[in-house]
């Protein structure tokens, strides 16, 4: 019963087979192999327009370099208070950009509130040198608390970003899960809504190590190539990342794995709703489920083999958490089975 993180899951068998198939022979290094070029083209097909694709090793690198692409002296990027770039990157965006800042914006359950964003950006007049100036807006899709920005939500955020002449970045570590939840297309969830750059994650959804920056503003591609090299993220044997993405996209595997993870989250949420010993904190929209459980009960569940983490109360959550209770996060993945979920459901049935 492994619900600690989708990072705990291994690699999908199709991804493993693709890595094995790419292991023999010789291929041009540093992103210039025939397989690399094939996958770049596949990204453009998926997004229904020409895009520039840069493979990197981690989501942290993807987020940090995406924001650094639009860096300027005194630059400020705006993100949700509980976003990954603010809480979980150890200052990497500031480090890679050479000193830009991240400014926290509030909003309920992991999503930036559009009026709050407008006010936050408006505080920094770009002509006043003392304050710094707006550089970018970043949204997380799906969010750190399992919610999803709807297409109208992205439109609203994008409109404010464009009003203030700053680009919009999407942290898509769980991009496929959000896409499956909205039942939309990659184009509709990104550039057609005004997204300028995307951190495209594969690692959480069945890949071994496959992350990419998808740049819709092609005029910045040359600059990003140098930024990636300087950040030590230009992989020599990049065909092994390309091989993963080739298998990931083949026959819609990436959406199948995301739909499965989302379905397992919904099944887990239903079990928690029926439980006598746990309370569902809010309805999941992707593959993360949050529940309020007594600490002694959580200890019992973990002793029985369930892996999950306690979590902080997110902004906008007004549910009751007793003194003897904590909020806990459960994450499902492509590898989660119905048997795991049902076994956990039996344990919490009461």
C-alpha positions in Angstrom: 0.0 0.0 0.0 2.4 2.6 -1.3 0.7 6.0 -1.2 3.6 8.2 -0.1 4.4 9.6 -3.6 4.2 8.8 -7.2 8.0 9.2 -7.2 8.1 5.9 -5.3 6.7 4.0 -8.2 9.1 2.3 -10.6 9.1 2.6 -14.4 6.4 1.3 -16.6 7.5 -2.0 -18.5 7.1 -0.2 -21.8 9.5 2.5 -20.7 12.0 -0.2 -19.5 11.8 -2.0 -22.8 12.4 1.3 -24.7 15.5 2.0 -22.6 16.8 -1.5 -23.3 16.2 -1.1 -27.0 18.2 2.1 -27.1 21.1 0.7 -25.1 23.0 -0.8 -28.0 25.0 0.8 -30.8 26.1 4.4 -31.2 24.1 7.7 -31.5 25.0 11.3 -31.7 25.2 12.9 -28.3 23.9 16.0 -26.6 20.4 15.9 -28.0 21.2 15.6 -31.7 20.5 11.9 -32.3 17.9 10.8 -34.8 15.8 9.5 -31.9 16.0 12.9 -30.1 14.8 14.7 -33.3 11.9 12.2 -33.7 10.8 12.9 -30.2 11.1 16.7 -30.6 8.8 16.4 -33.6 6.4 14.3 -31.6 6.1 17.0 -28.9 5.2 19.5 -31.7 2.5 17.1 -33.0 1.1 16.7 -29.5 1.0 20.4 -28.9 -0.3 21.1 -32.4 2.4 23.7 -33.2 6.1 23.9 -33.4 7.7 23.9 -30.0 11.3 23.9 -28.7 12.0 21.0 -26.3 14.9 20.8 -23.8 15.4 17.6 -21.9 16.6 18.0 -18.3 17.2 15.6 -15.4 14.7 16.8 -12.8 11.5 18.8 -12.3 13.5 21.3 -10.2 15.8 22.0 -13.2 12.8 22.3 -15.5 11.0 24.8 -13.2 14.1 26.8 -12.4 15.4 27.1 -16.0 11.9 27.9 -17.3 11.7 30.9 -15.0 15.3 31.8 -15.7 14.5 32.0 -19.4 12.6 35.2 -18.7 15.0 36.5 -16.1 15.8 40.2 -15.7 17.6 42.2 -13.0 15.4 42.7 -10.0 13.0 40.1 -11.5 10.1 38.7 -9.4 8.1 35.6 -10.2 4.7 35.1 -8.7 3.5 31.7 -7.6 1.0 30.2 -5.2 2.2 30.3 -1.6 2.2 26.5 -1.4 3.6 25.8 -4.9 6.5 23.5 -5.4 8.7 26.3 -6.7 8.3 28.2 -3.5 8.2 25.4 -0.9 10.2 22.5 -2.4 13.0 23.7 -4.7 15.5 24.8 -2.0 15.8 28.2 -3.7 16.9 26.7 -7.0 14.9 29.2 -9.1 16.7 32.1 -7.4 20.0 30.3 -7.6 19.8 29.6 -11.4 18.6 33.1 -12.2 21.3 34.7 -10.2 19.1 36.4 -7.6 15.6 36.8 -8.9 12.8 36.5 -6.2 9.7 34.4 -5.8 6.6 36.2 -4.5 3.8 34.2 -2.8 0.2 34.6 -3.9 -2.7 33.2 -1.9 -5.6 31.2 -3.2 -7.8 28.3 -2.0 -6.5 24.7 -2.1 -3.3 25.2 -4.1 -4.7 27.5 -6.9 -3.8 31.2 -7.3 -6.7 33.5 -6.9 -6.8 35.8 -9.9 -7.7 39.0 -8.1 -4.9 38.3 -5.5 -2.5 37.8 -8.4 -3.5 41.1 -10.0 -3.0 43.0 -6.7 0.4 41.2 -6.0 1.8 42.1 -9.4 0.4 45.6 -9.2 2.4 46.3 -6.0 5.6 46.3 -8.1 5.8 49.2 -10.5 8.4 48.2 -13.1 9.8 51.8 -13.3 10.7 52.0 -9.6 14.1 50.5 -9.2 14.0 50.0 -5.5 11.2 47.4 -5.5 12.2 45.0 -8.3 9.9 44.2 -11.2 7.5 41.5 -12.3 9.3 38.8 -14.3 6.9 35.8 -14.6 3.8 34.0 -13.2 4.0 30.3 -12.4 1.0 27.9 -11.9 1.2 24.3 -10.9 -1.0 21.8 -12.9 -2.1 19.7 -11.1 -1.5 21.5 -7.8 0.3 20.4 -4.7 -3.0 19.5 -3.1 -4.4 17.5 -5.9 -6.7 20.3 -7.4 -6.7 21.3 -11.0 -6.9 24.6 -12.7 -9.9 24.6 -15.1 -9.4 26.1 -18.6 -11.3 29.2 -17.4 -9.0 29.5 -14.4 -6.0 29.4 -16.7 -7.6 32.0 -19.0 -8.1 34.3 -16.0 -4.5 33.9 -14.7 -3.1 34.4 -18.3 -5.2 37.5 -18.8 -3.7 39.1 -15.7 -0.2 38.0 -16.7 -0.6 39.5 -20.2 -2.1 42.7 -18.7 1.1 43.2 -16.8 3.3 42.0 -19.7 4.8 39.0 -17.9 5.0 35.5 -19.3 3.1 32.5 -17.8 4.9 29.3 -16.8 3.1 26.0 -16.0 4.8 23.5 -13.6 3.5 20.3 -15.2 5.2 17.7 -13.0 1.8 16.0 -13.0 0.7 17.4 -16.4 -0.8 14.2 -17.7 -2.9 13.8 -14.6 -4.4 17.2 -15.0 -4.9 16.7 -18.7 -6.8 13.4 -18.0 -8.8 15.1 -15.3 -10.0 17.9 -17.6 -10.3 15.6 -20.6 -8.8 18.2 -22.9 -5.8 18.5 -25.2 -2.2 19.6 -24.4 -2.7 22.6 -26.7 -5.9 23.7 -25.0 -4.4 23.5 -21.6 -1.3 25.4 -22.5 -0.4 27.8 -25.3 -4.0 28.3 -26.4 -4.7 29.7 -22.9 -1.6 31.9 -23.0 1.1 29.6 -21.4 4.6 30.6 -22.6 6.7 27.8 -21.2 5.9 24.4 -19.6 7.8 22.1 -17.3 6.7 18.8 -18.7 7.0 15.9 -16.3 7.2 12.2 -17.1 9.0 10.8 -14.1 6.0 10.8 -11.8 3.8 9.0 -14.4 5.8 5.9 -15.4 9.2 7.2 -16.7 12.5 6.5 -15.0 14.0 10.0 -15.5 12.3 12.1 -18.2 11.6 15.8 -17.8 11.4 18.4 -20.4 11.0 22.2 -20.9 8.6 22.9 -23.6 9.1 26.4 -24.9 6.3 28.0 -26.9 8.2 31.3 -27.4 10.6 30.0 -30.0 12.5 33.3 -30.0 14.0 32.4 -26.6 15.1 28.9 -27.6 18.7 29.9 -28.4 19.1 31.6 -25.0 17.6 28.6 -23.2 20.1 26.3 -24.8 23.0 28.2 -23.2 21.2 28.4 -19.9 20.7 24.7 -19.8 24.4 24.0 -20.6 25.5 26.4 -17.9 23.2 24.8 -15.4 24.8 21.4 -16.1 21.6 20.0 -17.5 22.7 19.2 -21.1 22.7 15.4 -21.0 25.2 13.7 -23.2 23.4 10.5 -23.8 20.0 12.2 -24.1 18.8 9.4 -26.4 17.9 7.6 -23.2 15.5 10.4 -22.3 14.2 10.5 -25.8 13.6 6.7 -25.7 11.5 7.1 -22.6 9.4 9.8 -24.1 9.0 7.9 -27.4 7.5 5.0 -25.4 5.6 7.3 -23.1 3.7 8.8 -26.0 3.3 5.6 -28.1 -0.4 4.5 -28.3 -1.4 7.1 -25.7 0.5 5.3 -22.9 1.0 8.5 -21.0 -2.7 9.3 -20.8 -3.6 5.7 -19.9 -1.2 5.7 -17.0 -2.5 9.1 -15.8 -6.1 8.0 -16.1 -5.3 4.9 -14.1 -3.6 6.9 -11.3 -6.6 9.3 -11.2 -9.0 6.4 -11.1 -7.1 4.8 -8.2 -7.3 8.2 -6.4 -11.0 8.4 -6.8 -11.4 4.8 -5.6 -9.2 5.6 -2.5 -11.3 8.8 -1.9 -14.5 6.7 -2.0 -13.0 4.3 0.6 -12.1 7.2 2.9 -15.6 8.7 2.5 -17.0 5.3 3.6 -14.6 5.0 6.5 -15.4 5.2 10.2 -11.9 6.2 11.1 -10.9 8.7 8.4 -12.4 11.9 6.9 -11.9 13.0 3.3 -10.6 16.6 3.5 -11.7 17.6 0.0 -12.6 15.8 -3.2 -9.5 14.9 -5.3 -9.3 16.0 -8.9 -6.2 14.2 -10.0 -4.0 11.6 -8.2 -3.5 13.1 -4.7 -6.0 12.4 -1.9 -6.0 14.2 1.5 -7.7 12.9 4.6 -8.0 13.9 8.3 -7.0 10.9 10.5 -6.2 10.5 14.2 -2.5 10.2 14.8 -2.9 6.9 16.6 -4.9 5.5 13.7 -2.3 6.7 11.2 0.4 5.0 13.2 -1.7 1.8 13.1 -2.2 2.0 9.3 1.5 2.7 8.7 2.4 -0.3 11.0 0.2 -2.4 8.8 2.2 -1.5 5.7 0.6 1.7 4.4 3.0 4.4 3.3 1.8 8.0 3.3 2.8 11.4 4.7 1.3 13.9 7.1 0.7 17.3 5.4 0.3 20.9 6.4 -3.1 22.6 6.3 -3.3 24.4 3.0 -4.6 27.9 2.5 -8.3 27.9 2.1 -9.0 24.7 3.9 -11.6 25.4 6.6 -12.3 21.8 7.7 -11.9 20.8 11.3 -8.7 19.0 12.4 -8.8 18.0 16.1 -5.9 18.1 18.5 -5.4 14.4 18.1 -5.7 14.5 14.3 -3.5 15.4 11.4 -4.0 16.0 7.7 -2.4 13.2 5.6 -1.6 13.0 1.9 -2.0 9.9 -0.3 -0.7 9.7 -3.8 -1.6 7.1 -6.4 0.4 6.2 -9.5 0.4 4.1 -12.7 1.5 1.2 -10.5 -1.2 1.5 -7.8 -3.5 -1.6 -7.9 -7.1 -1.9 -6.9 -6.0 -4.6 -4.5 -3.8 -2.1 -2.7 -6.6 0.5 -2.5 -9.2 -2.1 -1.4 -6.9 -3.5 1.3 -6.4 0.0 2.7 -10.1 0.5 2.5 -10.6 -2.6 4.7 -8.1 -1.3 7.2 -10.0 2.0 7.6 -13.5 0.6 7.4 -13.7 0.6 11.2 
